[in-house]
């Protein structure tokens, strides 16, 4: 069985999109034509700019039918093979009242000849069924967050009410991760998606005398029918600060 979404209108939209501003301006499209979804699961690709490594593709396929999956092959817009997802690398997602699912994740250094267009995943199930999912990817490296406040290395500052940073061109959402450096770097807070470059800190999250690190992920879209959960993303370097006793 092959699931083939209706793509011509989506492709036309993609070709008309300018390479950057379009990330936030793609018009709404009926969910039943969303090419990321098949009866086997959801496919998405991101162009990521993380510290201390070259830009890379993050390729994901999530499914509650993970026990049935035999292979997931990913192809370039011209139909040439790009990679296979490693079924041994996944994140387990448990959802109250719903079947658990696995998110298979593979990272691939951005090829120098990577091109804009429809990337596709061919999902083969153990019973012989196969499905085709697609994601439109625009090759662009999003800048990383800078001018973080409190700044890296700030010592014994007054208890902050918020964290802030300079907005990243093209980013519409941010997510903040905070770790407790005194507690072996344990992750103590992950924000929801934020639509402004600031986070109002929850009450009692930080403690006087504490030592914390934080970083910010920027991304362009969320649950976009053309570009997926996000098309471009970046991750800041970790910044550390201490709170006065």
N, C-alpha and C positions, 0 to 999 in steps of 0.2 A: 504494500500500500504506500503510495507517495502522496504527501500533502503538498500541494503547490499553491501558495498564496497568489492573489491577484496583484501583480507587480507593476504593470505599465504606468498607472497614475503615480505610484510612488517614485518610480524611476524618473519620470518627467519632472516631478518636484525636486528630486535630488540634483538633476542636471541644471536646474534653474537656480539652485541655492548658491550664493556667494560662499567662498570657502570658510568664512568665519562667522559673520553676523547671522547666517542662516541657522546656526545651532539653536538659537532661541526663537526662530521665526517660522519654523515648519508648521503648516496648518494642520488642524486636527484631522485625523483619518479614522474611519470606523475600525473598532477593535478587531472585527472579524477579518480584516485584511492585513493585520499586523504580521509581517513576515518573520518576526523573531520567534513566534510561537508555533509549535506543532503539537500533535497529540502525544509526542514523546517527551516534550519539554521545551525550554526556553534557551535561545542562543544569543550571545552578545559579545562584542569586541570593543576594547577601549585602547586608545593611544595614551600611554602613561609616561609622565616625566617625574621620576623618583630621584632622590639624591644619590650620588655616588654610583650611578650606573647610566648607560646610554638609554635613550627612549626605547620603549618596548610595547608590544601588543600584550594586553591581558585578555585572554580568550576564555569565555565561560560557557558552560552548558549546565543548566539546573533541571533536575527531574526527580519526581517521586518514583519513577519506574527504573531506578538505577540498576536494580538486579537484572533487568532485561537487556541492558545495553551491551552490545558486543564491541562496537567501535564508533568513534566520532572523528571523521576526517574533515579538515578545514581547507577551503580552496580560495585562491585569489579571484579578483574580479574577472580575469581573463580565463578562468577555469583551471589554471595550473595549481597543483597541490602546494599547500603552504605548510601544514603540519598535521599531526594527530594529537588529540587530547589524551593525556596520560590518565587512564581510569584509576590509577593508584593514588592520584593526587586530587583530593576533594575536601570540601568543607561540609560537615553534616549540619543540616538545619532541622531543628525540631520545632513543630508548630502545634500549639494547643488545639486539639480537636481535629487536626488534619494529619495526613500521612507525613512522616519525615521525608526529607529529600536530600539529595547530594548535589553540591555544586562542584562540578569538575572544573579545575582551573589550570591553565597552562600559560606560562609567560614566554614570550619569544622576542628577542632583540629585533627592533624594527628593521626590516630589510632595506638597504639603500635604494632599491627600486620599488618600494611600496607605493601603490597608487590609490587614489580615491576610487570608490566604487562599492558594488555589492560583494561582500565576502559571504561565503556560504559554508554551512556545516551539513555534512551527510551523516545522519545518525542511523546506524545499523543495529537492529535488535536481534537477539539470539534466535527468534522464531522466523527470521528472514525478512520481516518488515523493514522498510527503510523510509526515512523522512528527510525533507530538505528544509532547512531554516536559513534565513538571510539577515544580514545587518549591513546597513550602508555606513561606510567608514570614510571620514575625511581625514587625510593625513595632515596633522598639525600638532605641534608640541606646545602645550599650554605652559605659561610661565608659572613658577612656584611662588607661593606666598612669601612676602618679605615684610620688613618693618613691623615685626611682631612686638606687641606690648603686653606684659612685661618683656623686655628684651632679654636675649640670651645672656646669662651671666649676672643678671640683676640679683643683688643680695639684700636680704632682710628688709624687703619692701613692706609697706603697710598692706594689710589684707586687701587684695584687689576685689572689686565688685564685678569686674568683667575682664575678658581678654579681647584684644583687638589686633587688627593687621591691615595692611594696605590691600585694597581690592585688586584682584587679578583681572586683566582685560579678558573678556569673554566668559568669565566664570559667573554662573547664576546661583550656584549653591556651594556651601562650605560645610565641612564636618570636622569637628575638633576632637582630638584624643588627648587625654591627660593621664599621666602616670605618676605614682608616688615613688620618688627616688629613694626614700628611706625604707620602703617596703619592697626591696628587690625589683624596683621598676614595675610594680604591678599596675596594670591598667585600671584606673578607678572611675573613668568617665568617658563615654562616647556620646557626643551631642547628636541631636536630630539634624536633619539637613537645615542649614541656615541660609536665608536669602540676603543677608547683609554681613559685612566683614567684622562681626563682633559677636561675642558670646557672653550673655549675662550668666554669671556663675550661680549654680544652685546654692542655697543656704547650707552652710556647714560642710560643704564639700572639701574645702581646704582648711588646714589647721595652723594655728600660730606655731612658728618654729619649723614648719614643714619645708621640704625640698621637693620640687615638682619639675617635671618635664612636660612639654606639650608640643604638638604639631598640628598642622591644618592641611586637610585635603580639599582641593578645589575641583569643581567639575562643572560641566556646561549645561547638562540637561538631566531630567529625571523622568523615566517612563515615557520617553518620546517614541511614537510609533515608527518613526523613520530611523532614529539614531540609537534607540535602545535606552538602557538605564543611564549610561553616559557615553559620550563619544571621545571626549578629551578629558584628562584629569592630571592633576599634579599633586605632589606631596611635599610639604615644606621640610626643611631640616628641623631637627629637634632643638627646642629652646629650653633652657633651664633657669629657674628662679627660686629664691628662697623667701619665705615669709618671716617677718620679724617675730621674735618670741613674745 
